[in-house]
Amino acid sequence: MVRKSAVTGFALAALAALLWTAPDASAYVTSVTVSSASSIDLGGGKHGTTCAYTVTVTGSANEYVWLYDSNAATFGTPQFSLGATGTGTSTWTPTATGTHYVQAWSYNGSQWAVIEVGTGVNLGSACVVR
């Protein structure tokens, strides 16, 4: 006669093995874009220091993401949920020229945008980039 606890233990072990080998259906980040807003390119590119731009992140609904810049910059909201629509935004203000990797990451992966930043002159309604 097989004991009930042995059957239960076997069933739990089988379920754990099944879950361990099941494909990952986790949430994720699919894209990161940075607007060029109302920049005026005078040879320095579409993004300039001291000027704010909108970062848009898309992915799974309700995914929680963190923003990171490989160079010097600030974010209006560095961490947020993508909400029910799977989209979220923040502001990004680069403080150094050069190449910036603007990354949105979650525990299930990340995506990034590569942005070249020139010297910006923030005019309030526009940004002159040289």
DRENPATOR-156270 format. One record per residue: residue number from 1; residue in three letters; chain; z, y, x of N, C-alpha, C in turn. Coordinates in steps of 0.05 Angstrom, whole numbers. Example, Ala and Ser with C-alpha at 12.3 -4.5 7.8 and 13.67 -1.06 7.14 Angstrom:
2
+-----+------+-------+--------+---------+--------+--------+----------+---------+--------+---------+--------+
:  nr : rest : kette :   n.up : n.north : n.east :  ca.up : ca.north : ca.east :   c.up : c.north : c.east :
+-----+------+-------+--------+---------+--------+--------+----------+---------+--------+---------+--------+
:   1 :  Ala :     A :    156 :    -114 :    264 :    156 :      -90 :     246 :    156 :     -66 :    264 :
:   2 :  Ser :     A :    142 :     -45 :    257 :    143 :      -21 :     273 :    157 :       1 :    258 :
+-----+------+-------+--------+---------+--------+--------+----------+---------+--------+---------+--------+
This chain:
130
+-----+------+-------+--------+---------+--------+--------+----------+---------+--------+---------+--------+
:  nr : rest : kette :   n.up : n.north : n.east :  ca.up : ca.north : ca.east :   c.up : c.north : c.east :
+-----+------+-------+--------+---------+--------+--------+----------+---------+--------+---------+--------+
:   1 :  Met :     A :      0 :     -23 :     17 :      0 :        0 :       0 :      0 :      25 :     18 :
:   2 :  Val :     A :    -17 :      44 :     12 :    -20 :       68 :      28 :     -1 :      89 :     15 :
:   3 :  Arg :     A :     13 :     102 :     32 :     32 :      122 :      22 :     18 :     148 :     15 :
:   4 :  Lys :     A :     28 :     161 :     -6 :     17 :      186 :     -16 :     16 :     207 :      6 :
:   5 :  Ser :     A :     37 :     209 :     23 :     37 :      229 :      44 :     16 :     224 :     65 :
:   6 :  Ala :     A :      9 :     199 :     70 :    -12 :      192 :      89 :    -39 :     201 :     79 :
:   7 :  Val :     A :    -44 :     196 :     53 :    -69 :      205 :      41 :    -71 :     235 :     41 :
:   8 :  Thr :     A :    -50 :     248 :     34 :    -50 :      277 :      34 :    -55 :     288 :     62 :
:   9 :  Gly :     A :    -42 :     277 :     81 :    -46 :      285 :     109 :    -74 :     281 :    118 :
:  10 :  Phe :     A :    -86 :     259 :    111 :   -114 :      253 :     118 :   -132 :     273 :    105 :
:  11 :  Ala :     A :   -128 :     279 :     79 :   -144 :      298 :      64 :   -143 :     326 :     77 :
:  12 :  Leu :     A :   -119 :     335 :     84 :   -115 :      361 :      97 :   -129 :     362 :    124 :
:  13 :  Ala :     A :   -128 :     341 :    139 :   -141 :      340 :     165 :   -171 :     341 :    162 :
:  14 :  Ala :     A :   -182 :     327 :    142 :   -211 :      327 :     136 :   -220 :     355 :    128 :
:  15 :  Leu :     A :   -204 :     368 :    111 :   -211 :      395 :     102 :   -210 :     415 :    125 :
:  16 :  Ala :     A :   -190 :     413 :    142 :   -189 :      430 :     165 :   -213 :     427 :    184 :
:  17 :  Ala :     A :   -221 :     402 :    188 :   -244 :      396 :     205 :   -270 :     408 :    192 :
:  18 :  Leu :     A :   -272 :     406 :    166 :   -295 :      417 :     152 :   -296 :     447 :    155 :
:  19 :  Leu :     A :   -274 :     460 :    150 :   -273 :      489 :     153 :   -278 :     498 :    181 :
:  20 :  Trp :     A :   -268 :     483 :    201 :   -272 :      490 :     229 :   -301 :     490 :    237 :
:  21 :  Thr :     A :   -317 :     471 :    226 :   -345 :      468 :     233 :   -364 :     482 :    214 :
:  22 :  Ala :     A :   -354 :     494 :    193 :   -371 :      508 :     173 :   -383 :     533 :    186 :
:  23 :  Pro :     A :   -408 :     540 :    178 :   -420 :      564 :     189 :   -403 :     589 :    182 :
:  24 :  Asp :     A :   -404 :     608 :    199 :   -388 :      633 :     195 :   -401 :     650 :    174 :
:  25 :  Ala :     A :   -387 :     656 :    153 :   -397 :      673 :     132 :   -382 :     700 :    132 :
:  26 :  Ser :     A :   -373 :     707 :    156 :   -357 :      731 :     159 :   -373 :     757 :    155 :
:  27 :  Ala :     A :   -359 :     778 :    151 :   -371 :      804 :     149 :   -383 :     813 :    176 :
:  28 :  Tyr :     A :   -399 :     833 :    176 :   -412 :      842 :     201 :   -422 :     870 :    199 :
:  29 :  Val :     A :   -430 :     882 :    221 :   -443 :      908 :     223 :   -473 :     903 :    228 :
:  30 :  Thr :     A :   -491 :     915 :    213 :   -519 :      911 :     216 :   -534 :     934 :    231 :
:  31 :  Ser :     A :   -524 :     959 :    228 :   -537 :      981 :     241 :   -519 :    1005 :    245 :
:  32 :  Val :     A :   -527 :    1021 :    265 :   -514 :     1046 :     271 :   -536 :    1066 :    276 :
:  33 :  Thr :     A :   -535 :    1089 :    261 :   -555 :     1110 :     266 :   -540 :    1136 :    269 :
:  34 :  Val :     A :   -552 :    1154 :    285 :   -541 :     1181 :     289 :   -562 :    1201 :    282 :
:  35 :  Ser :     A :   -556 :    1218 :    263 :   -576 :     1239 :     254 :   -580 :    1259 :    277 :
:  36 :  Ser :     A :   -602 :    1272 :    275 :   -607 :     1294 :     294 :   -601 :    1321 :    281 :
:  37 :  Ala :     A :   -593 :    1320 :    256 :   -584 :     1344 :     241 :   -605 :    1366 :    244 :
:  38 :  Ser :     A :   -596 :    1390 :    249 :   -614 :     1413 :     251 :   -615 :    1422 :    280 :
:  39 :  Ser :     A :   -621 :    1403 :    298 :   -623 :     1410 :     326 :   -651 :    1421 :    332 :
:  40 :  Ile :     A :   -650 :    1440 :    350 :   -675 :     1453 :     360 :   -678 :    1444 :    389 :
:  41 :  Asp :     A :   -698 :    1427 :    395 :   -702 :     1416 :     421 :   -718 :    1436 :    439 :
:  42 :  Leu :     A :   -704 :    1445 :    460 :   -717 :     1463 :     480 :   -720 :    1447 :    506 :
:  43 :  Gly :     A :   -725 :    1422 :    504 :   -729 :     1405 :     528 :   -705 :    1387 :    535 :
:  44 :  Gly :     A :   -683 :    1390 :    520 :   -660 :     1374 :     526 :   -656 :    1350 :    508 :
:  45 :  Gly :     A :   -673 :    1347 :    487 :   -670 :     1325 :     468 :   -662 :    1334 :    441 :
:  46 :  Lys :     A :   -656 :    1315 :    424 :   -649 :     1321 :     396 :   -619 :    1322 :    391 :
:  47 :  His :     A :   -602 :    1317 :    412 :   -573 :     1317 :     409 :   -562 :    1333 :    432 :
:  48 :  Gly :     A :   -543 :    1351 :    425 :   -531 :     1368 :     445 :   -501 :    1368 :    445 :
:  49 :  Thr :     A :   -489 :    1374 :    467 :   -460 :     1376 :     469 :   -449 :    1398 :    451 :
:  50 :  Thr :     A :   -425 :    1395 :    442 :   -411 :     1413 :     424 :   -422 :    1415 :    396 :
:  51 :  Cys :     A :   -442 :    1399 :    389 :   -454 :     1399 :     363 :   -447 :    1373 :    348 :
:  52 :  Ala :     A :   -441 :    1375 :    322 :   -433 :     1351 :     307 :   -457 :    1338 :    293 :
:  53 :  Tyr :     A :   -457 :    1312 :    293 :   -478 :     1296 :     281 :   -465 :    1275 :    263 :
:  54 :  Thr :     A :   -480 :    1265 :    244 :   -470 :     1245 :     226 :   -478 :    1217 :    236 :
:  55 :  Val :     A :   -458 :    1200 :    239 :   -461 :     1172 :     246 :   -460 :    1156 :    221 :
:  56 :  Thr :     A :   -481 :    1140 :    215 :   -481 :     1122 :     191 :   -480 :    1093 :    200 :
:  57 :  Val :     A :   -461 :    1079 :    189 :   -458 :     1050 :     196 :   -462 :    1034 :    171 :
:  58 :  Thr :     A :   -479 :    1013 :    173 :   -483 :      995 :     150 :   -475 :     966 :    159 :
:  59 :  Gly :     A :   -468 :     951 :    139 :   -460 :      923 :     143 :   -449 :     911 :    118 :
:  60 :  Ser :     A :   -432 :     892 :    121 :   -420 :      878 :      97 :   -402 :     897 :     82 :
:  61 :  Ala :     A :   -401 :     894 :     56 :   -383 :      909 :      39 :   -354 :     905 :     49 :
:  62 :  Asn :     A :   -340 :     927 :     50 :   -311 :      927 :      57 :   -305 :     919 :     85 :
:  63 :  Glu :     A :   -325 :     917 :    102 :   -320 :      911 :     131 :   -306 :     935 :    143 :
:  64 :  Tyr :     A :   -286 :     930 :    159 :   -271 :      951 :     173 :   -283 :     955 :    201 :
:  65 :  Val :     A :   -291 :     979 :    208 :   -304 :      984 :     234 :   -290 :    1005 :    250 :
:  66 :  Trp :     A :   -294 :    1004 :    276 :   -284 :     1024 :     295 :   -308 :    1035 :    310 :
:  67 :  Leu :     A :   -307 :    1061 :    315 :   -329 :     1075 :     330 :   -320 :    1080 :    358 :
:  68 :  Tyr :     A :   -339 :    1077 :    377 :   -333 :     1081 :     405 :   -358 :    1094 :    418 :
:  69 :  Asp :     A :   -353 :    1111 :    438 :   -375 :     1123 :     453 :   -370 :    1116 :    483 :
:  70 :  Ser :     A :   -390 :    1107 :    496 :   -388 :     1099 :     524 :   -385 :    1123 :    543 :
:  71 :  Asn :     A :   -392 :    1147 :    533 :   -390 :     1172 :     548 :   -368 :    1188 :    534 :
:  72 :  Ala :     A :   -367 :    1214 :    539 :   -346 :     1231 :     527 :   -355 :    1242 :    500 :
:  73 :  Ala :     A :   -339 :    1238 :    479 :   -345 :     1248 :     452 :   -321 :    1245 :    435 :
:  74 :  Thr :     A :   -322 :    1259 :    412 :   -301 :     1256 :     392 :   -314 :    1247 :    366 :
:  75 :  Phe :     A :   -298 :    1233 :    349 :   -306 :     1225 :     323 :   -288 :    1237 :    302 :
:  76 :  Gly :     A :   -300 :    1246 :    280 :   -284 :     1256 :     258 :   -265 :    1235 :    247 :
:  77 :  Thr :     A :   -275 :    1212 :    242 :   -260 :     1188 :     233 :   -268 :    1165 :    251 :
:  78 :  Pro :     A :   -252 :    1157 :    270 :   -260 :     1136 :     288 :   -258 :    1107 :    277 :
:  79 :  Gln :     A :   -245 :    1103 :    254 :   -243 :     1077 :     242 :   -242 :    1080 :    212 :
:  80 :  Phe :     A :   -257 :    1063 :    198 :   -259 :     1065 :     169 :   -270 :    1039 :    158 :
:  81 :  Ser :     A :   -269 :    1036 :    132 :   -280 :     1014 :     117 :   -308 :    1022 :    107 :
:  82 :  Leu :     A :   -326 :    1002 :    107 :   -353 :     1008 :      97 :   -354 :    1009 :     66 :
:  83 :  Gly :     A :   -332 :    1002 :     53 :   -330 :     1005 :      24 :   -348 :     985 :      9 :
:  84 :  Ala :     A :   -349 :     988 :    -17 :   -363 :      969 :     -34 :   -393 :     970 :    -29 :
:  85 :  Thr :     A :   -404 :     992 :    -20 :   -433 :      995 :     -15 :   -442 :     984 :     12 :
:  86 :  Gly :     A :   -423 :     979 :     30 :   -430 :      969 :      57 :   -440 :     991 :     75 :
:  87 :  Thr :     A :   -434 :    1016 :     68 :   -442 :     1039 :      85 :   -419 :    1058 :     88 :
:  88 :  Gly :     A :   -417 :    1069 :    112 :   -396 :     1089 :     118 :   -407 :    1110 :    138 :
:  89 :  Thr :     A :   -395 :    1133 :    137 :   -404 :     1154 :     156 :   -380 :    1167 :    169 :
:  90 :  Ser :     A :   -385 :    1180 :    192 :   -366 :     1196 :     207 :   -382 :    1217 :    221 :
:  91 :  Thr :     A :   -368 :    1237 :    233 :   -381 :     1256 :     250 :   -377 :    1248 :    279 :
:  92 :  Trp :     A :   -396 :    1255 :    295 :   -395 :     1249 :     324 :   -403 :    1275 :    339 :
:  93 :  Thr :     A :   -386 :    1283 :    357 :   -391 :     1307 :     373 :   -390 :    1300 :    403 :
:  94 :  Pro :     A :   -414 :    1298 :    416 :   -413 :     1292 :     444 :   -403 :    1315 :    460 :
:  95 :  Thr :     A :   -387 :    1309 :    481 :   -376 :     1331 :     498 :   -386 :    1329 :    526 :
:  96 :  Ala :     A :   -404 :    1310 :    532 :   -416 :     1308 :     559 :   -446 :    1302 :    556 :
:  97 :  Thr :     A :   -462 :    1311 :    574 :   -490 :     1305 :     574 :   -495 :    1277 :    586 :
:  98 :  Gly :     A :   -519 :    1266 :    581 :   -526 :     1240 :     592 :   -530 :    1220 :    570 :
:  99 :  Thr :     A :   -530 :    1194 :    578 :   -534 :     1172 :     559 :   -508 :    1165 :    545 :
: 100 :  His :     A :   -509 :    1162 :    519 :   -486 :     1154 :     503 :   -493 :    1129 :    488 :
: 101 :  Tyr :     A :   -476 :    1109 :    489 :   -478 :     1085 :     472 :   -458 :    1089 :    450 :
: 102 :  Val :     A :   -467 :    1096 :    426 :   -449 :     1100 :     403 :   -447 :    1072 :    389 :
: 103 :  Gln :     A :   -424 :    1061 :    390 :   -420 :     1033 :     380 :   -402 :    1032 :    356 :
: 104 :  Ala :     A :   -410 :    1016 :    336 :   -393 :     1010 :     313 :   -387 :     980 :    316 :
: 105 :  Trp :     A :   -361 :     973 :    317 :   -355 :      945 :     320 :   -334 :     937 :    300 :
: 106 :  Ser :     A :   -334 :     911 :    295 :   -315 :      898 :     277 :   -306 :     873 :    292 :
: 107 :  Tyr :     A :   -288 :     858 :    280 :   -280 :      833 :     292 :   -303 :     812 :    292 :
: 108 :  Asn :     A :   -324 :     817 :    277 :   -345 :      798 :     273 :   -371 :     807 :    287 :
: 109 :  Gly :     A :   -370 :     827 :    304 :   -394 :      835 :     319 :   -397 :     865 :    319 :
: 110 :  Ser :     A :   -417 :     874 :    332 :   -422 :      903 :     334 :   -451 :     910 :    337 :
: 111 :  Gln :     A :   -457 :     935 :    333 :   -484 :      946 :     337 :   -480 :     973 :    350 :
: 112 :  Trp :     A :   -501 :     984 :    363 :   -499 :     1010 :     375 :   -525 :    1024 :    375 :
: 113 :  Ala :     A :   -523 :    1050 :    379 :   -547 :     1068 :     381 :   -545 :    1080 :    409 :
: 114 :  Val :     A :   -568 :    1082 :    422 :   -570 :     1095 :     449 :   -580 :    1123 :    444 :
: 115 :  Ile :     A :   -564 :    1143 :    453 :   -570 :     1171 :     448 :   -570 :    1186 :    474 :
: 116 :  Glu :     A :   -591 :    1202 :    479 :   -592 :     1220 :     502 :   -582 :    1247 :    493 :
: 117 :  Val :     A :   -563 :    1258 :    508 :   -551 :     1283 :     500 :   -556 :    1304 :    522 :
: 118 :  Gly :     A :   -566 :    1327 :    513 :   -570 :     1350 :     531 :   -548 :    1371 :    526 :
: 119 :  Thr :     A :   -551 :    1393 :    539 :   -532 :     1415 :     536 :   -538 :    1429 :    510 :
: 120 :  Gly :     A :   -518 :    1430 :    492 :   -522 :     1442 :     466 :   -509 :    1469 :    464 :
: 121 :  Val :     A :   -521 :    1486 :    449 :   -510 :     1512 :     442 :   -507 :    1511 :    411 :
: 122 :  Asn :     A :   -482 :    1509 :    402 :   -476 :     1507 :     374 :   -478 :    1534 :    361 :
: 123 :  Leu :     A :   -497 :    1538 :    343 :   -501 :     1564 :     329 :   -489 :    1563 :    301 :
: 124 :  Gly :     A :   -474 :    1542 :    295 :   -463 :     1539 :     268 :   -481 :    1524 :    249 :
: 125 :  Ser :     A :   -503 :    1536 :    242 :   -522 :     1523 :     224 :   -544 :    1507 :    239 :
: 126 :  Ala :     A :   -545 :    1510 :    265 :   -565 :     1495 :     281 :   -553 :    1492 :    309 :
: 127 :  Cys :     A :   -566 :    1474 :    324 :   -558 :     1468 :     351 :   -582 :    1470 :    369 :
: 128 :  Val :     A :   -581 :    1488 :    388 :   -603 :     1491 :     408 :   -596 :    1472 :    431 :
: 129 :  Val :     A :   -615 :    1454 :    438 :   -610 :     1435 :     459 :   -629 :    1440 :    482 :
: 130 :  Arg :     A :   -617 :    1444 :    505 :   -634 :     1450 :     529 :   -627 :    1430 :    551 :
+-----+------+-------+--------+---------+--------+--------+----------+---------+--------+---------+--------+
